[in-house]
């Protein structure tokens, strides 16, 4: 069933300071979207996805980052060095929104003071009628409605610049759309720490035809 109410975006925020023996060693804040105005099933699907993402990151902070931060604090104190708590931040931004599609990207960053330790960048495009993520091939021209063409161009561009490709069947690749372009990106190093560690490849996009030009 198509949704009839205007699409509205809101956000939820979760924040926590984690300590070791009374000393805060890790602080994180997660800001994630919520969408309203869709058919019930589609809306639940999308919002559930971001609730699960929030829970996964909270769990990662407590089970993975907290032990790392604790060790870093202990080493700093043992060597009479200053210690700065680790900071984790999850942010998002909309790149395209219509009655049928919603494109956004989100980033998860971990820093030690001013030093970047981890950076994850993810793009997602949602079909607002079904609440399901769109595949890349949806935005290929009708006569070539396969992702192969886009992936081939992306691989070629990465190879020309001697960068790591998007992986088999584009498994490392994610993408967003805007009013003018379809942007593909993926990490080119094992442990990305900044946006520069991602390769970016874009194609002209037509919002009227909902496909690349």
Secondary structure, 3 states (H helix, E strand, C coil): CCCCCCCEEEEEEEEEEEEECCEEEEEEEEEEEEEECCCHHHHHHHHHHHHHHHHHHHHHHHHHHHHHHHHHHHHHHHCCCCCCCEEEEEEEEEEEECCCEEEEEEEEEEEECCEEEEEEEEEEEEECCCCEECCHHHHCCHHHCCCHHHHHHHHHHHHHCCCCCCCHHHCCCEEEECCCEEEEEEECCCCCCCHHHEEEEEEEEECCCCEEC
